[in-house]
Amino acid sequence: MTAGRGPTARRRCEVDPALWLYPETRFGGFTDVDGTVAFYTRVNALLEPRMTVLDFGCGPGSFDKDPVPWRRSLRVLRGKAAHVVGLDVDEAARNNPFVDEFRRLNDGERWPVESGTVDLVVCDFVLEHLNAPEAFFEEAARVLRQEGIVAIRTPNMLSYFGLVARWTPAAFKTHCLKIAQPTRDEGDVYHSYYRCNTVAGLRRALKRNGFEHSVYGYEAEPSYLSFSKVAYVLGALHQRFAPRPCKVALFAFGRLKR
């Protein structure tokens, strides 16, 4: 009998559509299209031991609850670079165990970071929460050294997820997040503006601030739809067949060329 094809495996697939649509999940706990693995694999490829890294919107480090060891290890940048600085408006981020140093960011103000002292800025699902995203790109260009890199992951406003998220009332959105992501901390839900959340918008912002860049759509398995088998299957079909401009997430990487 072929491994993984017996009655037990079939029953598990009937219960969990993820095992049917992404059977590789049984080997390591993540799919071949895992967005976090894809994004942080590239971030890790850019890291060098000498680097100073700025984790913009670092949060309290709640990804330590991730049940997949490999994915969790990719997200840990501390120890892979010389120094990791966490920057956040939330004082709770001071307890993040994955940064070497925390600096409090006052909303709308200049980053408390010296000019030309950072090698890599990582901004993971934070850009959509910025009321004035242009200030982010200006400050990233200021604090980065020549040839410094910015790495961004953010929702795509032109995807079905982005359109629903943008126009859904905050209270209902929080309720939906609790259903879709039951392990997510209640305090880890912030207002979203989506003011620079298209491929074209990111390209313009990076170019305007002196970055050569690569910006593209990416869609992981629809884990946020796991509350419904039907929704999950429809999300998986979208993941496989939707054109890149309509993918749920955007990845953007820029290298500073003054």
ROROFI-344738 format. One line per 8 residues: number of its first residue (from 0); their letters; for each residue x, y, z of C-alpha. Coordinates in steps of 0.001 Angstrom, whole numbers, plus 500000, padded with zeros to 6 digits. Layout:
BEGIN
NUM = a = X/Y/Z ~ ...
//
This chain:
BEGIN
0 = mtagrgpt = 500000/500000/500000 ~ 501337/503454/499117 ~ 502365/505460/502187 ~ 499806/508064/503204 ~ 497021/506561/501036 ~ 495437/504175/503554 ~ 492042/504504/505249 ~ 493439/506650/508081
8 = arrrcevd = 494954/509146/505642 ~ 491711/509269/503657 ~ 489689/509950/506815 ~ 492095/512746/507809 ~ 491782/514359/504365 ~ 487982/514191/504638 ~ 488201/516077/507922 ~ 490992/518463/506946
16 = palwlype = 490931/519809/503364 ~ 494461/521149/503863 ~ 495835/517588/503834 ~ 494038/516880/500588 ~ 494994/520106/498828 ~ 498472/520442/500369 ~ 499546/516888/501305 ~ 503158/518006/501802
24 = trfggftd = 501991/519579/505072 ~ 502410/516158/506697 ~ 506166/516515/506219 ~ 507315/519478/508284 ~ 503975/521107/509077 ~ 503964/523717/506294 ~ 502949/523876/502650 ~ 505070/524563/499596
32 = vdgtvafy = 503297/527908/499292 ~ 503589/529004/502925 ~ 503822/532805/502760 ~ 505806/533196/505967 ~ 508331/530575/504884 ~ 508654/532218/501455 ~ 509078/535755/502816 ~ 511479/534935/505623
40 = trvnalle = 513515/532539/503481 ~ 514381/535537/501300 ~ 514979/537731/504352 ~ 517361/535100/505750 ~ 519140/534917/502380 ~ 519821/538665/502667 ~ 521164/538476/506229 ~ 524850/538693/507054
48 = prmtvldf = 526399/538316/510530 ~ 527754/541899/510455 ~ 524357/543506/509823 ~ 522201/545784/511931 ~ 518535/544888/511385 ~ 515546/547095/512132 ~ 512296/545201/512755 ~ 509684/547869/512080
56 = gcgpgsfd = 506489/547116/514012 ~ 508199/544258/515816 ~ 505291/543596/518184 ~ 505685/541441/521300 ~ 507120/538468/519381 ~ 503940/536404/519536 ~ 505126/534177/516696 ~ 506887/532150/519383
64 = kdpvpwrr = 503486/530385/519634 ~ 503820/529112/516063 ~ 503543/525285/516284 ~ 505826/524782/513244 ~ 509474/524862/514424 ~ 510984/525520/510980 ~ 508718/528476/510241 ~ 509279/529846/513729
72 = slrvlrgk = 513065/529575/513378 ~ 513011/531489/510077 ~ 511311/534428/511762 ~ 513952/534694/514478 ~ 516580/537180/513219 ~ 518320/537711/516541 ~ 521606/535827/516574 ~ 521802/535767/512778
80 = aahvvgld = 522768/539463/512611 ~ 525073/541583/514754 ~ 522211/543620/516232 ~ 518409/543580/515902 ~ 516518/546735/516837 ~ 512773/546498/517402 ~ 510678/549574/516660 ~ 506992/549824/517605
88 = vdeaarnn = 504344/552247/518887 ~ 503111/549627/521350 ~ 504943/549535/524666 ~ 504140/545804/524942 ~ 506721/545220/522201 ~ 509409/546044/524762 ~ 509026/542435/525942 ~ 509816/540975/522512
96 = pfvdefrr = 512479/538305/523203 ~ 513681/538289/519580 ~ 515203/541786/519469 ~ 518453/542936/521049 ~ 517120/546431/521678 ~ 513676/548034/521698 ~ 512962/551638/520749 ~ 509546/553233/521160
104 = lndgerwp = 508111/554924/518078 ~ 505790/557871/518606 ~ 503213/557868/515826 ~ 503954/560418/513098 ~ 507423/561279/514356 ~ 510922/560675/513045 ~ 512261/557210/513872 ~ 514563/557216/516936
112 = vesgtvdl = 517370/555741/514814 ~ 520540/557463/513592 ~ 520899/558100/509861 ~ 522866/555570/507833 ~ 523219/552996/510630 ~ 520953/550131/509465 ~ 521561/547419/506854 ~ 518128/545796/506646
120 = vvcdfvle = 514622/547053/507478 ~ 511944/544358/507819 ~ 508287/545429/507730 ~ 505996/542425/508008 ~ 502247/543086/507793 ~ 502624/546596/509209 ~ 502542/548951/506205 ~ 498759/548601/505889
128 = hlnapeaf = 498388/550085/509393 ~ 500236/553316/508561 ~ 498183/556439/508049 ~ 501097/558095/506199 ~ 503111/555307/504527 ~ 505256/557773/502577 ~ 506941/558680/505872 ~ 507922/555019/506261
136 = feeaarvl = 509811/554997/502956 ~ 511459/558347/503678 ~ 512634/557187/507094 ~ 513770/553795/505767 ~ 515885/555580/503162 ~ 517312/557861/505853 ~ 518355/555169/508350 ~ 519680/552674/505782
144 = rqegivai = 523272/552598/504679 ~ 524130/552743/500996 ~ 523031/549416/499448 ~ 520820/548815/502490 ~ 517684/546737/501942 ~ 514023/547041/502884 ~ 511821/543919/502945 ~ 508037/544350/503073
152 = rtpnmlsy = 505082/541975/503273 ~ 501620/543497/503268 ~ 498058/542669/502115 ~ 497063/543466/498538 ~ 494218/545989/498459 ~ 493130/544679/495043 ~ 492636/541109/496232 ~ 489317/539821/497551
160 = fglvarwt = 490846/539722/501017 ~ 492030/543335/500793 ~ 488707/544624/499473 ~ 486734/542860/502207 ~ 489187/543899/504929 ~ 489200/547529/503810 ~ 485441/547993/503855 ~ 484510/545760/506799
168 = paafkthc = 483661/547620/510054 ~ 486391/547275/512684 ~ 484221/545473/515262 ~ 483063/542864/512732 ~ 486609/542477/511418 ~ 487871/541713/514930 ~ 485117/539135/515357 ~ 486062/537484/512041
176 = lkiaqptr = 489726/537426/512999 ~ 488867/535607/516217 ~ 487096/532952/514159 ~ 489742/532697/511428 ~ 492752/533001/513760 ~ 491677/531801/517224 ~ 495265/531836/518561 ~ 495823/535486/517630
184 = degdvyhs = 496215/537882/520569 ~ 493223/540195/520942 ~ 495526/543179/521377 ~ 497301/542357/518126 ~ 494544/543851/515952 ~ 495068/547402/514692 ~ 493209/549766/512390 ~ 494171/549391/508732
192 = yyrcntva = 494338/552161/506112 ~ 495700/550341/502996 ~ 497203/553556/501583 ~ 500134/551924/499798 ~ 498865/548414/499148 ~ 499084/547822/495427 ~ 501976/546682/493280 ~ 502005/550046/491478
200 = glrralkr = 501824/552025/494728 ~ 504736/550154/496302 ~ 506836/550505/493165 ~ 506231/554255/493035 ~ 507051/554727/496727 ~ 510274/552726/496495 ~ 511420/554425/493291 ~ 510615/557885/494658
208 = ngfehsvy = 512845/557240/497673 ~ 515861/555911/495784 ~ 515310/552147/495890 ~ 515811/549696/493079 ~ 513091/547157/493695 ~ 511157/543990/493056 ~ 507452/544032/493931 ~ 505075/541161/493243
216 = gyeaepsy = 501932/539398/494408 ~ 502135/536221/496464 ~ 499415/533982/497822 ~ 499875/531335/500463 ~ 497485/528555/501373 ~ 494257/530111/502741 ~ 494805/529204/506394 ~ 492662/532194/507406
224 = lsfskvay = 489674/530354/505863 ~ 490151/527170/507881 ~ 486899/527828/509764 ~ 484969/526640/506674 ~ 485781/523704/504369 ~ 483969/525306/501443 ~ 485690/528666/501963 ~ 489053/526937/502304
232 = vlgalhqr = 488638/525057/499006 ~ 487560/528245/497212 ~ 490539/530056/498715 ~ 492875/527300/497535 ~ 491498/527608/493993 ~ 492108/531355/494123 ~ 495635/530747/495420 ~ 496444/528519/492459
240 = faprpckv = 494762/530354/489596 ~ 494441/534059/490439 ~ 496744/536393/488430 ~ 499636/537887/490377 ~ 498152/541420/490620 ~ 495190/539912/492501 ~ 497125/537720/494931 ~ 496270/538220/498588
248 = alfafgrl = 499729/539403/499723 ~ 502387/541672/498277 ~ 506115/541136/498685 ~ 508421/544100/498114 ~ 512193/544201/498314 ~ 514216/547346/497703 ~ 517932/548191/497689 ~ 518915/551793/498415
256 = kr = 520718/553538/495556 ~ 521317/557153/496568
//
